[in-house]
Amino acid sequence: MSTKEKVRERISVQEVITKNNEIVLYNDDVNTFDHVIETLMRVCEHTPEQAEQCSLIVHYNGKCTVKTGSMDKLKPQCTQLLEAGLSAEII
């Protein structure tokens, strides 16, 4: 038997599980498309195209996930969306 066959390696694999939360933006009858788009770009760092797509999804589907991540990162962003008059929550 060769040395290679005698040596056995133990490999330990740990799976890191992180829970990603989501900011969900809801449709309303108050805010304009421009305001929603500008706010998503400023608060969530969306590109203009991304912000426009989210605003259309919100308009036609009633809601849209606009950001995912850890609760620590999403809380201030959700607060800013709410302060801008948008309807949003973290789920």
N, C-alpha and C positions, 0 to 999 in steps of 0.2 A: 504494500500500500504506500503510495507516495505521500509526501508531506501535505500536498494540496488536499488530498482526500481526508487527511486526519484533522486538518484545521477547518473548523466550522465557524462561520460568522453569524452572530445574532444581530439582526437588524430590527430595531425598534422604530416603529412608525407611529407618530402621534398626529392625530387629526385635530386641527384647531378649528373649533366651531365658533363663529362669530355671528351674532344676530344682526342682520341689517334691518333697520327700520326704514320707513318710507314717509315722505311728506306727500300727502294727497291734497291736491288743489281742487276745490269744488266750484261749480258754475254759480253765478249770481246774476241778477238783473241790474246791477249797479255799475260795475267796472267796465271800462272800454277795453277793446282788444289792445290798443296802444299802451294803456296803463299796465295791463297784465304782462304784456311782452317786455316792457321796460323794467318792470319789477322783477321778473324772472331772470333777466339778464344781470341786473344789479345784485340781487340777493343770492340766487342759485348759480350764478356764473354760467348761465346758458349762452350759447351762441344765438344770434338773431333768428336763425332758422329753427333751432331747437325750441326757443321760446315761442315762436309763432306756431309750430306744430303742437306744442302742449296747449296753447290757448285754444286752438281749433278742436283738439280732443276734448278739452273741458267743455267747450261750447256744445259740441254734438253728443258727447257721452255723459255729461254731467259731472265728470271727475277725471283726474289724471294724476298718476304718480309723477312728481316733478323732480324728486331727489331721493336717493337712497344713501344710507350710511349709518354711522353709529349715532346713538341718541345724543351724545355730547356735541357732535357737529351739527345735528339737525335742529336741536332746540333753538339756538339763536336765529337760525334761518327761518324757521317757522314763525317765531315771534316777529321778525321783520316783515314777513308776508302779511301777518295779521295786522300789524301796525300800519301797513300800506292799504288796509281796507279789504284785503282778499280773504276768502274763506278757505282755511287750510287746517289740517291736523296731522299729527304724527301717528302712524299705526305700526 
